[in-house]
C-alpha cells in the first residue's frame, strides 16, 4: 500500500518581525549600534590628527634643541664624515630622544649626519630650502627611511647667520602604534555604552510590549480603523477627555446630542459647553451612574468611566422621546383614574336621573341635567373666550377636568388673553403643561386647594403665571428647582423626575426669556415664565391668512384672522 503524499516541512522564514515589541527593539539596537560606531569613528579621526600633530611637534622640538647646541661651529670647522663631531652629536641626540633620525645639513643640503652612515655627504632627498630660508617646518613625508613625522629648523652660528638646517624625523609606525593602542580601550567603552543602550532598549521595548498587548503594527492599524467605524456607527454619544479636561474625540452622535462640531476636538470641555450640569457631569464633578442632564431640548443620560491616564470616556443616551413617553404614561394614568372617577359619578347621575323619571318628576330631571351639563360647558367657554389658540385652550380644558377630579379648583385669571398668533404652540403647551402639573401636585392635599393660571400677551411676548395654594418653595431652593434631576417627589413609573422645570427654563432661555419662582399671595409657589417673540407679527399673520386675489370669497362667509389650524 503506497503512502500518501507528505507535506514538506515549512521553512522558517526570517524577515522583518511583525510585533511592535520586536520592531522597536531591533530599531533601537540598530540606532544604538550605529551611534556607537559613528561616535568611535568621529573620535578616532581627530585622535589620529592629534597624534600626528604631537609627533611633528616633538620632532620640531628635538630639531630646535639640536640647533641650539654648538653644532654650527663643529659643522664649520670640519668635513662631513662618519666619525666626525657632527655625526657623533647627532647620534647622541637621536639615541637620547628616541627619534628615527637626526640629520644636520649645510646650506647646500649636504648631509653631515644620518642614521644610515652611507648617506653622509649626499644631498638630502627632500627640499630643505624653506628651513634654510629661516622658517620652521612641520610635515609628514616619505624619505630614505620611509614615512615619518618631520620637523625642520634653520641652523645658525653665533652671529645668527644661517649656515645649514637640522631635520628630525619620528617614525610614523610609532604614531600608528599609539593610535592602534587606543582602539581596544575605545572599543571597550563603546561596547559598554552599546550594552547599556541595548539593555535600555530592551526594557523600553518590554514596557511597550505590555502597553500594546504584544500587537503587530498591522493589528494596531486595524484596531484603529475598527474603532473609528464603531464609534461613528454607534447610536449613543461617546466623548473622550484627556487628563486636562480637553476633548480627545467625539463621535457623530455626541456632536449631535451636544450641538457641537468637529472643531470642538482638542478644546477644553468647560470652554466648549460652558458652565452647567452637563459640563459638571461629563467632567466628573457630579458622581453617580445614569446621571440625568438636559442639553438644549434633549434629555440625556450620561455615564462616565475614568481612564488610566487621568482622562475619562463618557457615554450619552438620548432619553427625550422615552421621557416624553413616560410623562404621557403618567398623564394617561391620571386620565384613566379621572375617567374611572367620572364613570362612578356618571353612574350616580344616571341613577339619579332614572329615579327622577320613574317618580315622574320631569321638571326636576330637566333642571338636574341642565345643571350638570352647564358646569362643563361654562369651563370650556371660559377658557376659549380668553385663549384663542386651540392647543393651549384644549390643554387647559383637560387640566381643569383632571383638577376637578383631584379636588383642586383651577381658575383662569381675568388678565388672561392669548391671541391665535403663536409661533410655536407646541413649545408653549410643553411649558404650560409642566407648570400646571407641578401646581396640581403641590396644591393637592392642601387646605382649600386651588391654582390660578394666567396667560397674557404683551406685544409679541407671552407671559405665563401659574400660582398654587401648596407649601411653596423655600427661598434657598428657588434656583435648585430648575436643576436637572432635582425633585422632592417620589419616583414615577418611568423612574425619572426633575426634568419638567429644567426643560421649562431651557425652552424659555433658548427664546431669550426667563423662568423664575416666587411666593404667591396664598403662600404657595408662583412660577413666572417670559417667552419673547412667541407671537407672530400681526401684519404677517393677516397677510398669510388673506386669500389670493383670484379667489372669489362668498360674501356670506365670515372673515377671520389668525393662522389656519
N, C-alpha and C positions, 0 to 999 in steps of 0.2 A: 504494500500500500504506500503510494507516494505521499510524501509530506507536503502540506500546502505551502504556498509561498510565504516566506518570512519577511516581516517588515524590517528594513535595515535600521540599525540604531541611529537615532537622531544625533547629529553632531552638535556639540555645544557651540553656539555662535558667540564670539567675542565681539563686542562693539560698544557703542556709547550706551551707558546704563539708562534705564527709564525712570528710576526713582529719583525724587528730588534730593534725598539724602546723599545718594551716590554721586549724582552730578555735581552737587555743590562741593562735596568732599574732593572730588577729582579736580574741579576748577580751582579750589583753594590750594590744593597741593601743587598744582601746576604754577599758580601765581607765586607761591612761596619759593618753589624751586627756581623759577625764573628770576625772582627778585634776588635770591642768594647768589646765583651765577652772575647776574648783572652787577651786583654790588662787589663781588670778588673781582670781576674784570675791571670795573671802574677804580677799584683800589690798587690793583696791580699795575695798571698803566701809569699813574703818577708815581708809584713806588719805583718803577723801572727808571723813569726820567730822573727821579730824585737820587737814585743810586749812581746813575751816570754823572749827574752834576757833582755829587760828592767825590767821585773818583777823579774827575777833571780838576776840581779844586784842590784835591790832595796832591795831584801831580804838579799843579801850578805852585803850591806851597813848597814842595820839595825843590822845584826849579828855582824859586826865589831864594830859598835857603842856600842852595848851591852857588847861586850867583853872588851871594854876599860873602862867601869865603874868598881867600886870596888866590882864587883860581885864575883871575885875569893876569896877574903878574907871572904865574907859572906858565900860562899859555904864551905870553910874550917872550918869556925867557928860555923856552925850549921848543923842540920839534915834536910833532906827533909821533908817538912810539908806544909799543905795548907796555913797556915798563917805565914810561915817563911819569912825572909827578901829577900831571892832569888825569891820566888814566887811573893812577892809584887813588887819588882823591875821589874821583867819580865812583869807583868801585866801592870805596869805603862808605860813601853816602848811600849807594844803592843797597848794599847789604844791611845798612842800619835802618833804612826806611822800608825795605821790602818792595821797592819799585822794580818794575821789569827791566828798565834800562835808564841810565843817566848819560846823555850824550852832550858833550861840550864841543862846540864848533867855532871856527873863526868866521870872519866876515865873508869869506868865500864859500862857506858851507862845508868846509873840510872837517871831518870828524877828528877830534883829538882824544875822544874816549868812546867806548862802546862795549856792550856786554860780549858781543862777538868780536874778539880782537882782530879778526880778519877784515873788519870794516873800518878800522882806524886808518886814517889817511885818505879815505874816499869821501866823495861828495854825498851828502845826505839824500835820502830817497824822496823826501817831501820838501816843498818850497819853504825856506827859512826867512824869506825876505821881510815878512811882516814883523817877526821878532827882531831881526837885525835893524829894522827901521825904528825900533824903540817901543813896540806895542806888545802887551801881554796877549797870549793866545791860549784858548782852551778849546779842545776839539776831540772828537773820536774819529780816528782814522786808521788806515792799514799801512804798515811799513814792512821793513825787512823781517821783523819779529812777529808779524801778524797784526791783528786788530787790537788797539789799545786806546785807553783814555789818556790824552796828552795835555801837557802844559808847557808852554814855551815862554821864556823871558829873555830880554837882552842882557848881555854880559858887558859890564863897564869896568874901566880901570879906575885908579884913584882920582883922576881928574874928571871922571864922568863920561869919558869918551867911550862909545860902543866899540868893543874890539871883537865881539862874537855873540854867541847865543847859547843858552842852556835849554835842552829839551828832555823832559822826564816823561816816561810812559808807565802807566799802570795796566797790567794785563787785563783785558776785557773779560777773560774767563773768570777771574776772581769776582768781578762785578756780577756776572751771571750767576755764579755760585751763591753769592749773597742773596740775590733775588730768589733763586730756587730754594734756598734755605728757609725763606719766609713763607713759602707756599704751604707746607704742611700745617703750620700753625694757623695760617689764614683759613685753610680748608677746614681745620678743626672747628674754628669759630663759626664759619659758615655752616658747617654740618650741625653744630649745636643750635644755631639760630633756626635752621631748617627743621630740626627735630621739634623745637618749641613751637614753631609755626604749624607743623603737621599735627601736633597734639592739640593746639588751639583750634585748628580747622576741624579736627575730628570731634571735639567737644561741641563746637558750634553746629556742626552737621547733625550730631546726635540730638541736640536740642531742636533743631529744625525738623528732624525726623519725627520727634514726638509731637511737635506742633502741627505738622502737616499729616500726621497719622500714616506716615510712610507711603504717601501717594506719589504717583508719577505726575509730571507736568501736564501730560495729556488728560489725566484724571481731573486735575485741578481746573483745567480749561473747560472740561465737560461739566464739572460741577458748577462752575460759574455760569455757563450758558443755561444749565438746568435751573439754577437759582433765579436768574433773570426771567426765564419763561414762567416759572412757578409763581414768582412774586406778582408779575403783571397779569397772570390769569386768575389769581385769587379774587373772590368777591368780597373779601374782607380787607380792610385797610391795614397796611403794615408800614410802620415808620421806625427807623433805627436811629439811635442817638449815640454820639461818642461820649467820652468821659467829660468833656467840657460843655455838654448840652447842645452841641451843634447837630443839625440833621445830617445823618450819614447817607440815608437813602429813603425813598418813599415809592411805593408802588402806585399804580394809576388810581386804584380805589381810594387810597389815603388822600391823594391830591383832590379827588372829587369830594370826599366827605368833609375835608377841612377847607376846601376852597382855595387851595394853593396851586402853584405852578412848579415846573421843574427848576426854576431859578431859586427856589427856597432851599435846595440842597446845598449844604455847606454853611448855612447861616444859623445863628443861634435860634433856638425854639422860642425864647421869650420875645425876640425881635419880630419873628415871622407871625406868630399868633397873637402877641400882645398879652397883657395880664388877663387872667380869668381862670375859671375852673378847668377848662380843657387843657390849658398850659400847665396848671399845677398837677393834673392827673398824669399827663404824659411825662413831665419832668420828675415824677416820683415824690412830689411834695404832699400828695394825698395817697395814703396806703390803703390797700384792700383789693379784693377781687371783684370783677364785673362792676367797675365803677361807672356811675351814670354821669353823663355830661351832655351839654347841648351846644352844638356848633351851628350857628345860623338858625335855620328852621329844622335842623335834624337832631334827633335824639340818638346819642351814641353810647355804646357800652365799650369801655376801654379796659384792657388788661396789660400789665407791664411786667416784663421779665428782665432783671439785670443781667449783664454780660460780664465776663471775667476781666475785661479791660476797663471797667468802670462805666461803661455805657449801658444802654438798655434797648430792648426791642418791644414796641407796643403794638397791640392789635386793636383795631376799631371795627365794631359791628354796627350797622345801621338798624336801629330799632324803631325808626319813625313810624313805619306802617304798622308794626306789631304793637307799638304803644297806642296808636290810634285805634287799632282793633280792640286792645284791652279797655280803653276808655269807652268805646262803643259797647263793649260787652257789659261794662259796669252800668252804662246808661240803659242798655236793654234790660238788664236785670231789674233796674229801678222801675222801668216802664212796666215790666211784667208784674212786679209787685203792685204797682199802681193800678194796672188793669185788673189784677186779682181783687184788689180792694174795691175797684169800681164795679166789678162783677157782683160782689156781695151787695154793694149799695144799690146797684141797678135791680138786683133780685128783690131787695126790700121795697124799692119804689114800685116795682111791678106788682108785688103782693099788696102793697097799699092801694095802688090804683085799682086792682082787681076787687079788693074789698069794697072800695067806694062805689064801683059799678054794681056789684052784687047787692049793695044796700040801696041802689038806685039814687045815690047822692051824686047826680051828674054834674051839678054846678061846682061842687067841691072838687070833683075829679078834674074838671077843666082848669080850675084855679091851681090845683096841685101841679099839673103838667106844665102850665104856663110858667109857674114859678121856677120849676126845675130847669126848663129849657132857657129861661131868661138869664139865669146866673151865668151859664157858659157863654151865651151869646153876648152878654154885656162885657165879659172879659175879652173876648176876641175883638169886639168892636172898639173897646178902649185901646187895645194895642194897635190895631190897624189905622185908627184915626191919627195916631201920633208917630208911628213908624211906617213909612210908605214902602220901604224895600221889603219884598216878600220873605227873604231868607231870615233876617233877624226878627221880623214880626212873627213868623212861624215858630222860630225858636222860643220866643218869649211866651207864646200861647201854650206851647208844650210844657215849658218850665212852670208856668202858672198851674197847670193841671197836676204836675208832679208835686209842686209845693203844697197844693191843697190837700193831696193825699197824705203828705207828711205832716200836716197840721201847721204849715208855715204860710203866712199871708204874704203874697208877692204883690207889691204895689208899684204902679208906673208913676213916676214923678210928673207933676204938672208941667215941669220945664222941658219934658221930653218932646223933641220934634226932630225927626230924621227924614230928609227928602230921599227920593228914589234916584240918587246920583252917586252911589258908592262905586269907587274904582275897584275895590277888592272885597266883595261881600263875604266871601268865604273866610278871609282873614279876620273881618270884624266878627263873624259868627264864632270863630275859634276863641277870640279874646272874650267876647260876651259870655259864651257858654262856660268857659273856665271860671270866670268871675262869679257867675250865678251859682254854679255847682259848689264852689267854695263857700259862698254865702249861705246856701241851703244847709250845708254840713255844719257850719258854725251856728246858725240860728236854731236848728232842730234841737229840741230838748231844753231850750232856754224858756224863761217866763215870758209869755206873750210873744212867741216867735214871729218875726216878720223881717222882710227885706224890701228895700226900695231900689228901683232901677231907674237911672236917668241917662238918656242918650240924646245929646243935642248937637247941633251943627253950629259952628262959629266960622262963617266964611266957607273955606274948603277943609276946615279942621273938624274932626269929630271928637267929642269929649264924652267919655263913659264914666259914670259914677255909680257904684254899687255899694250900698251900706247894709249892715245886718244888725240884729239885736243879740249877737253872740258875745262871747267873752272878750273879744278884741285881740289885738296883737300888742304885746309889750313893746315899749319904745326901743329896747336894746335888740329886739328881734325883727324890726321892721325892714331891715335890709336882708336878713338871712332868709326871709320867706321867699325871696326871688332867686335863691341859690338852688342849682340843680341838686336834686336828691334830698333837700331839707324838708322834713314833714313831721308833724306831731300826730298823724293819723296811723291807724293800723294798715298793714299792707293789704291791698286788694287781691283779687284772684290772680291777676297777671303779675303780681309780685313787685310792682314799681310804683312809687309815689314821688312827689316833689318835682314834678315836671310842668304842671299846668301854669303856675305863676312865673316860672323861669321862661317858658315859651311866650307868655304874655309880654314880659319885658323885652325879650328878644325881638318879637314882632313890632313892638312899639318903637324900640330904638332903631330897628332897621329902616323905619319910615321917618326917622328923625324926631320921634316923640319920646314920651316918658311914661313910667308906671311907678306909682308910689302908694303907700298905705298910711292912713292917719286914723284918728279916733272919731267915730260917728257921734251924732247927737245923742243916740241911745246908749252910748258906752261901748258899742261893738266896734267892728272894723269898717273903715270906709276906703275902698280902692278907687283911685282915680287914674284913668289912662287917657293920654292925649295922643291922637293919631293925626299928624299934619298931612295935608294933601290927600286925605281919604275920600274926598268928594270930587267928582269931575266938574270942570268948568261949566257954568250954565249955558253959555253960548254954544259950546261944543256939543253938549247933550241935546240942545234944541236942534242944532244943525244935523246931528246924526239921526234924530228921530223924525225930521221933516221928510215928507215923501218927495220923490223926484218930480221934476216939472211936468213930465209927460204922463204922470199918473193922475187920473181924474178921481177926486175924492167925493164920496157920497155926501151931499150937504147935510143929511140927517145923521151922519156918523160923528160922534163926539171927538173933539180934538184933545189929545192928552200929551203931556210932555214927560220925558223920562226915558230911560233905556228900555228896550223891549226885553221882556223876560221870558 
